[in-house]
Amino acid sequence: MGSLNQEHYGQGDNVARDKNLFIENYNTFINLTVPEDLREPVKEILSDISNRKIVDAKKKIDLIASIKNQTKEVNDLFLLLRIKADLVEDANSHSEFSILNEIVLSSNNEMIKDLSLSLLLRLEFNKFGKDRMMDRYNATDVKGPFSRALLLELTLSEEVLQERASTGKHGLTEEELIGLISGLFRVKNFETALDVAIFLVDYFPSYNSRVIHLFARGMLLNQDIVGDDYWLLSQKEKDRITSLIEETLKLYTESEGNDFRLFNVIVPCYLFTKESDERLRDICKKNIESVDKIDHEFANDFRILHLNDQEQESHPVNIIKKCQHDNAYKDSVIKGVLSNDLISLSDFILVRGLIEDTSLIDWIDKGGLLQTDTAKLSELFSKLKLYLYVEQNDVSRRNSKIVDDIIEEIVNYDSNDFKSINSTFIFNISEDLRVVERNNHLCEIMGKYFDNKHSYWCSPIVYQYLIGLFETGLYQAFSSLYDIVDNTDKPILIHTMALSIYYSHNEMEKALSLIEEHNANQDLDFIRLKLHVFEKSGDFSAIEKVVNNIDYKNFNEPTNSLLRLSDKIISLGYTSFGHDLAIKFFLDSPEKNYMFVSHICLRIMMSNRSNHEFIPSDDVEGVVCGVSYNDNGKELTKIIVAGSSINSNYFMSSDSPVAKVLLNSKLDEVNKVGMKRLILKERMPPYVAVLRLAHEIRNESNDGTDLFQSISLPSDPEEMINVIKDFLPKKEPKQDLNINENIPVNFRLDLIAKNEQVKASLISLTDKNIKIKDFEAGGDDIEGDISTDIFTICYICINSFVNFFIEKDIKFLLIEEDAKAIKLWLEAIEEDEYKTIGLNENGNININTSESIKTYHGEFIKNLHDIQKIIRIHYPKIGNIPNELNILRKFVGDDYLKNIYTSITNKTPYFTADLMANIYFRKVLNMKVIDFHKYINEAVKYTPYRERERGVLLHSAGMYPYPLSIGDIYNLAYSKNDETGYFLGELIKLYSGRFNDNINLYALMSQLFFRYLQKTYMNNQIFNGEIKKTDFSFINPYGAKIDRIFYICCEAIMKMKNDLTCEQNLARFLVFLLCQFTSNTKFLNLIFWLASNFISGHFLSMDKLNECLEELMVIEE
């Protein structure tokens, strides 16, 4: 391709040309005028003339004309044939006037006279114009069909021709009908020309009539698609071109390739259809000289591309060939091209294929450009082409702003401006965009290029656009285009994408209709989606029918599509399919298929659903059984194959001596076979042997890239634990993403526990290393049902706020996948199927089971059950995923993306405990979000402290944000669930330095400390104890630690933001504490003793503290 603008070879005709088109019919003339023995030679001469084989025609004319004793009519005929040949060779030839005029005047044969007159009139028209031709025509008495046909062809107006076609065609001879068609071609009335051509074929059937009809069809089609691109036609228009090509091929075959006129259709059609028709290409290869006469430039390119023409050394293809064997020449070519600041697109493509270093990128960075026309849009596209090359070849420069800016400028142009751009160039640009993962930009550009027709055929560019729309999540745009793209050429992949959209958007009626339409298709991905649809609609008989129609024997090699299909079939309970498939592929090639087989076996093992109990079959075609045996001390597992001569590490023939012995041996019986000492350890079904062998090969072949690993555990428990520890992944105590509270916690859930949203939410709420941003006010009020996420549901449940939302009758909308995830998690806990194992931060094994989860999260589980009453499932409406949401695909789970997309397409407000996600949705996605801060505070006020204390405890330990009140802190100080004061102390530390300025912190800290004392010790213990003999901090190693709480309160006082010194603030706290509650001397001594310890431990001045206390005590008195 030499340019990015619309262009093609030749004269501008899409599918047919009427230049140098000779469609006269001389059959009647020959039969009536030419002696029988000369009829075939004359026909051959006329054929040569029509096919522009002028030299051959003239040789035959001269040969026959040299025969003596011919009649005058025959001699005149061959003169006419020579003149005809001269006219075909040079339409401006005028040297034969006198000869033609003499024949007209002297010939006694009216047909010869008429033919010579028609030739004379054509010469007159070519040299002197219409008026002089008409003068001669009117002055001549004899006007036969040839001259009348010429009049129709060259002179009559469109109105007259239209009238003749409408009412007079039945009175015309064959020659006149042909002239009428030629005349209608001249005035470009192709529709009427086609009507007359059909009439000609019906009443004068012949090969020539069919050729004329072909050209009439081609001319009309040309007119209808003028200015259109082949890839952007409707299916009806494309079918017309296909039909035209098919008819041309028939005529080509019938003429044995000897009708040159057909190349007026073959060459334009081949070019217009993007050189995609291999049959036309083969014809061009065999007839390159004829192609050259139609289009010389195209023929030269064709010779190089398909006929290995080496003569055109400057052609890019030949340059590349030479560069492959001559590095010096290659370097000179590259240097020569890059020495220019401005190069052609073809030169860019040339050097792009030759360069192996960064020199082309350097040339681009220095301002190198591609030659374009003067249009600004063409210039932008050329720059885009260059900078996409940079992104393709330098990953570090992906997602560059310069490409963003170019594309932004491109898509601001009007769609009409894009019509000047070559569709092949647009297609190639889209390919470049896909390589650098810019599908969203691909869709933006394609959207501008398409001209909003009512229908398209599924051309390569339409196919590319549909795939781009689907992969970008522009489902509404995909569906709109899908509906107007005809199904005729639509690949099953596109139907599969449509079915996927209907299924995920719960458009079950459309999904079932599409399945019915393509029910016979055997595409594996389409079948898998069919099963999903039938499962969702509850049509289990349809599922069974589909599965029963799948014969595992028909699959010859494992593919990802087959693996996904087998996973689905197994998950539906049809484990026998996986059983048979695993055995088949292992028997085919253990080394090649072990990964596929292992995956299927693991899927069967993990399947918790089966139509009947899975029992491996002993009856497998061609297999006797599997055996595990000891061979001279080595443990082996093999499959005994019936009647086969195969013997390998995995198989042995049933006819082999070892197999015969093992098949007849008892377990643990010692058998001798030659030098072998065999002990049969186990006889097993073939599937069991396949499973073991596939896992063994997979384990041995693992180079570290496969997560699969099997281990052998020792019998000693302590050693077993150490082995397990070695294989478990070490827990990282901190990760950058986890400690960054500015990253939405929902964005991190997949990193915490992939595809386990409930587990990930619980971890994020109970792991203090995972930081979550505090709540902020902002958002709308709840006016109806609200969308939410699993994290928010878990937050509500762990804090026991469920009853508030039930009482308010607030319905939470979840996508089906999230609702199902919660349900499956609860089922796993209740049915004691939940087990996880890992290493904690200390490197010890941590095992979680259903029982431990119930013990620790019992209230959470109860709340999660209760909240089901107000959870509703909602499905997305078919829409377009915003690009701002699409960019999160690499970071968040698919279900979370679908959740947000569902909220957007249903226009439901979003309610989330994830503040940063809330901000992102509101500011970036323009979503309507609910004021979580407002409603969670209302939930706190509604819910009694005793029900939500667990949330306060977790919050105090720094687990997650909580709408804490002063009352909550007081309640915690009194709580019997915090005997040691750990949580109270942690809570005070959490807020130290950031308490609300309106709070009297002296009063708060003194009240908290005193209430903690009241909870822990009786009054006589506090006020009558011997201070010096009793260390209150160690009365009970697991009980109260009043010194710790006192010190934490003091530290909170020291962090107050005012103008006082630490000693002044502490003095105010102590005075407030002592004067507010008691003047008991012993209590006073206790406080002073604690204060003294704190002062000395923090290097403060006791003297300054005493001075401050004296001043304050005077004021107090």
Buried (B, 14 or more C-beta within 10 A) or exposed (E): EBBBBBEBBBEEBBBBBBEBBBBBBBBBBBEEBBEEEBBEBBBBBBBBBBBBBBEBBBEBBEEBBEEEEBEEBBEBBBBBBBBBBBBBBEEEBEEBBEBBBEBBEEBEBEBBBBBBBBBBBBBBBBEEEEEEBBEBBEEBEEBBBBBBBBBBBBBBEBEBBBEBBEEEBEEBBBBBBBBBBBBBBBBBBBEBBBBBBBBBBEEBEEEBBBBBBBBBBBBBBBEBBEEBBBBBBBBEBBBBBBEBBEBBBEBBEBBEBBBBBBBBBBBBBBBBBBBEBEBBBEBBEEBBEBBBBBBEEBBBBBBBEBEEBEEBEEBBBBBBBBBEEEEEEBEEBBEEBBEEEEBBBBBBBBBBEBBEEEEBBEBBEEEBBBBBEEBEBBBBBBBBBBBBBBBBBEEEBEEBEBBEEBBEBBEEBEEEBBBBBBBBBBBBBBEBBBEBBBBBBBBBBBBBBBEEEEEBBBBBBBBBBBBBBBBBBBBBBBBEBBEBBBEEBBEBBBBBBBBBBBBBBBBBEBBBEBBEEBEEBEBBBBBBBBBBBBBEBEBEEBBBEBBEEBEBEEBEEBEEBBBBBBBBBBBBBBBBBBBBBBBBBBBBEBEEBBBBBBBBBBBBEEBEEBEEEBEBEBEBEEBBBBBBBBBEEEEBBBBBBBEBEEBEEBBBBBBBEBBBBBBEBEEEEEBEBEEEEBBBBBBBBBBBBBBBBBBBBBBEEEEEEEEEEEEEEEEEEEEEBEBBEEEBEEEEEEEEBBEEBEBBBBBBBBBBBEEBBBBBBBBBBBBEBBBBBEBEEBBBEBEEBBBBBBBBBBBBBBBBBBBBBEEBEBBBBBBBBBBEBBBBBBEBBEEEEBEEEEBEEEEEEBEBBBEBBBEEBEBBBEBBBBBBEBBEBBBBBBBBBBBEBBEBBEBBBEBBBBBBBBBBBBEBBBBBBBBBBBBBBBEEBEBBBBBBBBBBBBBBEBBEBEBBBBBBBBBBBBBBBBBBBEEBBBBBBBBEEBBBBBBBBBBBBBBBEEBEEEEEBBEBBBBBBBBBBBBBBEEEEBBEBEBEEEEBBEBEEEEBBBBBBBBBBBBBBBBBEEEEBBBBBBBBBBBBBBBEBBEBEEBBBBBBBBBEBBBEEEEBEEEBBBBBBEEBBEEEE
